[in-house]
Amino acid sequence: MIALKRASKGVTLVELIMVTAILSVLASVAYPAFADLRQAGAARSARSELTVAISQARSTAIMQRQNVIACPTSDHMRCSQDLHWHHGWLVFVDENRNREHDDGETLVASGQALPAGIAVLSTRGRYQIRYQPDGTADGSNMTLTVCDRRGTSKASSLVMNNSGRLRLGTPSPAQAAAACAAINN
């Protein structure tokens, strides 16, 4: 009789352990890069959302010939008297010019709290942006510093001048450190 040789079906335990080891090494190398990529995307998204909201505030002030306020909020109803914009923000038409969002005043935009690990801090003493009917920002220049878990070297900022225009900027070391310290607040 002729002996038939059976074809091997399946994998051995040694082969399975080798493949698992290789996948583990590749995953451990790729994870930090992936985490950095996610943080960069989240910070960029936060900066874009805030830019859109502030641009809407300026456009609304010009089109409706009204004062419009953009401010940080923690309850999505009233302005917070703090520098932390990462808890959310409001943009509203300030019809009675009291710099507070009152019942009946038009809500232009509302930003939700940003994901954990992202912080946005405004310049000390600047708790809100007030646009006048001509589109200029009432008060002094303002910087909004955005930081994520990658640290101060990756922080960025939105700089607003008295004319109400925004530009992307690089924060000072002190601004970056303050924003990064606010990540857990």
C-alpha positions in Angstrom: 0.0 0.0 0.0 1.0 3.5 -0.7 1.2 5.7 2.3 -0.6 9.0 1.8 1.0 12.1 3.2 -1.5 14.3 4.9 -1.3 18.0 4.3 -0.9 20.1 7.5 -3.9 22.1 8.5 -3.6 24.9 11.0 -0.7 26.5 12.9 1.5 25.3 15.6 1.7 26.9 19.0 5.2 28.2 18.3 4.0 30.0 15.2 1.1 31.6 17.0 3.4 32.8 19.8 5.8 34.4 17.2 3.0 36.2 15.4 1.6 37.5 18.7 5.0 38.7 19.8 5.6 40.5 16.5 2.1 42.2 16.7 2.8 43.3 20.2 6.1 45.0 19.3 4.5 46.7 16.3 1.6 48.0 18.4 3.9 49.3 21.1 5.8 51.3 18.5 2.8 52.6 16.7 0.6 53.6 19.8 2.6 56.7 20.9 2.6 58.1 17.3 -1.2 57.4 17.0 -1.8 59.1 20.4 0.1 62.2 19.2 -1.8 62.2 16.0 -5.2 62.1 17.9 -4.1 64.9 20.2 -3.0 67.1 17.3 -6.3 66.5 15.5 -8.3 67.3 18.7 -6.4 70.5 19.3 -6.7 71.6 15.6 -10.5 70.9 15.8 -10.9 72.9 19.0 -9.1 75.8 17.5 -11.2 75.6 14.3 -14.5 75.5 16.3 -13.5 78.5 18.3 -12.4 80.4 15.2 -15.8 79.7 13.6 -17.7 80.9 16.7 -15.7 84.1 17.0 -16.1 84.8 13.2 -19.8 84.2 13.6 -19.9 86.8 16.4 -18.1 89.4 14.3 -20.3 88.7 11.2 -23.5 88.9 13.2 -22.4 92.2 14.8 -21.8 93.7 11.4 -24.9 92.3 9.7 -27.4 93.1 12.5 -25.7 96.3 13.6 -25.8 95.1 17.2 -23.3 94.4 20.0 -22.4 90.7 20.0 -20.7 88.9 22.9 -18.6 85.7 22.8 -17.8 84.4 26.2 -16.7 81.2 28.0 -19.5 79.3 29.9 -19.7 76.3 32.1 -23.5 76.0 32.2 -24.3 77.0 28.5 -26.7 79.6 29.8 -24.5 82.4 31.3 -21.1 83.8 30.8 -18.4 82.6 33.2 -16.1 85.2 34.7 -13.1 83.1 34.1 -10.5 82.5 31.4 -11.4 78.8 30.7 -13.0 78.5 27.2 -12.6 74.7 27.1 -15.8 74.2 29.2 -17.8 75.7 26.3 -18.7 79.1 25.0 -21.7 81.3 24.1 -22.1 83.8 21.3 -25.2 86.1 21.6 -26.6 89.4 20.5 -26.4 91.7 23.6 -29.5 93.8 22.9 -29.6 95.5 26.3 -25.8 95.9 26.4 -25.3 94.4 29.9 -22.7 91.9 28.6 -24.8 89.0 30.0 -27.0 86.5 28.1 -30.5 87.3 29.2 -33.8 85.5 28.3 -35.0 86.6 24.9 -31.6 87.6 23.5 -30.6 85.8 20.3 -28.2 83.0 20.7 -25.9 82.9 17.7 -23.7 80.0 18.6 -22.9 77.7 21.5 -19.8 75.5 21.9 -19.8 72.3 23.9 -17.1 71.3 26.3 -13.9 70.2 24.5 -12.6 66.6 24.9 -10.5 65.8 27.9 -6.9 66.7 27.4 -7.6 70.0 25.6 -7.5 73.4 27.3 -8.2 76.9 25.9 -7.3 79.9 28.1 -7.7 83.5 27.3 -5.5 86.4 28.2 -5.7 87.4 31.9 -8.4 89.9 32.5 -10.2 89.2 29.2 -13.4 87.2 30.1 -15.3 87.9 26.9 -15.1 89.3 23.4 -17.5 92.2 22.7 -18.0 93.0 19.1 -19.5 96.4 18.2 -21.8 97.0 15.3 -18.9 98.0 13.0 -17.2 94.7 13.7 -14.4 96.0 15.9 -13.6 94.4 19.2 -14.2 96.5 22.2 -11.2 96.6 24.5 -7.6 95.4 24.1 -6.0 92.7 22.1 -6.7 89.1 23.3 -5.0 85.8 22.9 -6.7 82.4 23.3 -4.1 79.7 23.9 -4.8 76.1 23.0 -2.9 73.3 24.6 -3.2 69.5 24.7 -1.4 66.7 26.4 1.5 66.8 24.1 2.8 69.8 26.1 3.8 73.4 25.9 6.0 73.0 22.8 2.9 72.0 20.8 0.6 74.8 22.1 -0.9 77.3 19.6 -2.9 80.5 19.9 -5.5 82.6 18.3 -4.7 86.3 18.5 -7.4 88.9 18.1 -6.6 92.5 17.5 -8.7 95.6 18.2 -10.2 95.5 14.7 -11.7 92.1 15.7 -9.7 90.0 13.3 -8.2 86.6 14.3 -4.9 85.1 13.3 -3.0 82.0 14.2 -0.1 82.6 16.5 2.6 81.2 18.7 2.0 81.6 22.4 4.6 82.9 24.8 6.1 80.3 27.1 4.1 81.7 30.0 0.8 81.5 28.0 1.6 78.0 26.9 2.4 76.9 30.4 -0.8 78.4 31.9 -3.0 76.7 29.2 -1.3 73.4 29.6 -1.7 73.6 33.4 -5.4 74.1 32.9 -5.9 70.8 31.1 -7.2 69.1 34.2 -9.4 72.0 35.3 
